[in-house]
Amino acid sequence: MTNSGFTAIVLAGQRPGVDPLAEHFGQPFKALIDVAGQPMLAWVGSTLAARSDVKRIVILAQRADALLDHPATSWLRDEARVMVRDCGDSIVEAIDATIRAMPQAYPFLLTTADNVLLDDAMIDRFKVGAAGADIAVALVEKQVLEAAYPGNKRTWLPFRGGAYSGANLFWLGSPEARKVLAIWCRVEQQRKKARAVLGAFGIGLSLMIALRLLTLRGAIERVSRRLDIRAKAVLLPYAEACVDVDKPSDHAMAEDILRKRAAQ
């Protein structure tokens, strides 16, 4: 699928302090942890760079340029569509600043450097599902993952009728998406204050989600009405879409999947 181009933003930074996974693998940057023979950032970068519908690739990190000093990521410097932007401790503010600086670059697809299993099928399916949305998020249903990888543990978002895990793919289809970024920033700043987090999308909506009174579709529709935007949740049928590399067991799983892909 090569029509309707988009700008890709790769979130390659890390939280303040020492990243436990980077420390575990003896790396200063999480994005440079080797998975099946190359750094995580190289996997995601090569998937995006191979696509003709990617107009631009923006790498966001605290020391973004330093990520391209690695022998296996230095090729990104020679890729005309790649640019790097430094971010501070707030990734949300960095995303907002990036899209404000590139008002002609919509739509944006956001992903993360640890999303090493990202492939064309996932991106194509997400693009189709997100079409026409101001903002969209990719999710994987629990039963999809459990059917492919029984016993694998993820963080699940429970709704009436099912539970879902994020796929580290977001779509910012228009400047209206900044309404959600503003709320995300408030939650990020006050995440330890339960009342502030509940109030971000409305206490009533938050409680209905917490009590599993809403389906996923119902929750998205309420968010759309509350913020006066077109929001979508796109369900991906690929179990691998919700496997990012956050801990050693994820790393081992991702390596196994990538090596099997290479052998096919």
N, C-alpha and C positions, 0 to 999 in steps of 0.2 A: 504494500500500500504506500504509494509515493505522493499522492496529492495532498492538498491542504497542509502546508508546512507549519511548523511550530518551533518555538524556542525552548530548549531544554536547560533546566537549572539543576545542577548536581550539588547536593548538600554534602560537603566533604569535611566539615569541621567537627569539633568535638566539644563536650561540655568542659567548663573550667576545671582545672586540676588534672591529675593523671588519669587517662582512660584505662580502665582495668584490662580490657582486651589487648590494647596496644602494649601495655606493660607485660602482659602474659607472653606476647610474641616478640618482645624486645624491640618494638618499633616506637619512634617518637610520635607518629601519626597513625591513627586507626585506619585511615584511607589507604595506607601503604602496606597494610598487612598482606602477606602473600597467601593466596588461595589457589591451589591447583596450578602453581607455576607463574602467576603474575599478581601484582598488587590489585586490591579490590577496585581502586579507581580506574585501573587499566581495563578491567572487565567491563565496567559500566561505560567508560569512555569509548571503547571500541564498538560496543553495541550501538551507541548513539551515532558515532561518526560514520558508521557504515550505511546509515539511512539517508536517502536523498531528500526526505521531507523534513529533516532537521536543519533549520536555517542558522541556528547559532547554539553553541554549548557554553553555558556560563558555569564555571566551577567556583563555588562559594566555600571559603574556609578561613580560619583565623590567619594562616600564613599560606594563602592559596598558591603563590608562585613557588614556594618551597616544595610543594607536592610534585612539581614537575621537574625537580632536580634528580629524581630517581631514574636510573637507566631504562626502566620499563614503562615510565610515564612521560619521558622527555619528548616523545614523538607528538604529544599533545601540543607542545609549543609550535610545532611546524604545521599544525592543522589550522587553516585560515579561519575556520568557524569558531575556534575555541578562544575564550577570554576568561581571565581569572579576576575575581573580586574578593578582597579581604572582608571578613565580617568580624564583628565583636562577639560578645557572649550571647547576644540575642539573635538567634537564627531568624526569627520572625521579622525583626526590624531589618535584617539584611535582605530578606526576600522582598519586603516592601520597598526598600530603597532601590533594589535592582529593577523591579518592574516599573517604578516611577522614572528611573533613568532610561528606560527603553519603552516608551509609550507606543511605539509602532511595532513592537515585537510580539504582540499577542497572536495566538494563544501561547501560554507557557505550560510546559509539562515539568513538574517537580519530581525528582527522585533522589535517592541517596547513594553515596559511594559504596555502602555495604549491601546494596541490592544487586549482588553479583550474579544472580540467576536471571536477571532481566533479559528478555529476548524479544524478538520482533512480534511473535504471536501475542504476547502480553500487551505490548504497546499498541498494536493494531486494534486489538479488541477494546482496549481502553479508549482509544481515539474515537472509535465508532460510538461507544456508549456515552462518551462525554460530549458529543457533538451538540451544540446549541446551549450548553450550560455555561453559566458564569463561573461556577466552581463545581468540581467533581472529585470524588475520592474513589479509589479502587479498593475493593474488599474481596476476601475469599471466605466462603461459607465453611463452617467448622467441619461439616460432613465431607467436603471435598478434600480437605487436608487429611482427615482421619482415614479416608478410603485409600489414599495413596501412601501415607506414612503413619500407620497406627502407633499411638503412644507418643507422638511428637507433641511437645508442649509449646503453646503460643499464648499470647494475651488475647482474650476474646471479649468482644463487645456484645453483651447479651440483649436481645430484643425479643418481643413476643414472636414466636415462630422460628427462631433461629439465633445463632451466635456467629459473629464474624470477626475476622482478623484483618488488620490493615495490610496493604500490599506495597506501601512506600511509593505510591504513585498518586499525584494530585494534578488536577487540571485547573488552571486559571484562565478562563476563557475571555474575560473582559475586565475592565477596571472595576466593575462591581464586586469582583472577588476580594478587593481590598477591605470590604466591610467585614468579611470573615477573618482576614488577617488582623484587623484591629481588635476583634474579640479574642483571637488566639493570643495576641500580644498581652491583653489584659489577664488572661488565664495564666500565661507564662510568668508574668510579674507577680501574680497573687495566688499561685497554685497551692500555697500552703493555707490559704484562707478559704475554707469550704464555702462560705456564704458568697464570696466573690465569684468562685467558679460556678456555683449553681446559678447565680444571677446573670452570667454571661449570655446564656441562651434563654433565660427565663426560668424561674424556680418551678413553675408548673410543668414545663416541658422536661426539665431535668428530672423531676420526681417521677413523671410518667415513664421516662426511659429507665430510671433506676428500679422502678417497680415492675418493669417489663409489661407495661400496659400498651405500649406502642410497637407496631412492626417497624422494621427498618424503613420501609417506604413511607409509613405514616410520620415517622420522625423527620425524614428529609422534607416532606411536604410542609410540616409545621415550621421548620427552619427557613424554608423558602419564603413562606408567608411572613414570618416575623421580620426577616431582613429585606424583604422585597427583592429577592434575587431568584435566579434559576439554579437550584442545586440538584445534583444527581449523585447517587451511589451506584457505581458500576461493579457488578459481581463478575469476577474472573473465574473461569472453570479450571484454572491451573493451580494445583497445590503449591508448586514451587514459588508462585508469585508472593506468598506471604512469608517466605523463608529469607530473612535478612541475617547478617552475621553480627550478632550481639554478644555471643558467648562461645566458649570453646566447642561445645556440642553443636552449635550452629555451623561453626567453621568446618568441623569434620563432616557434617551432613552436606554442606555446600560443595566441599571438595569432592566428595563421592559422586554427587550429581553431575558436576562439571566434567569429571574424568569419564563418566559413563557417556555423557553427550559427545565428548571428543572421540570416543571409541566407536560411535555409531557410523 
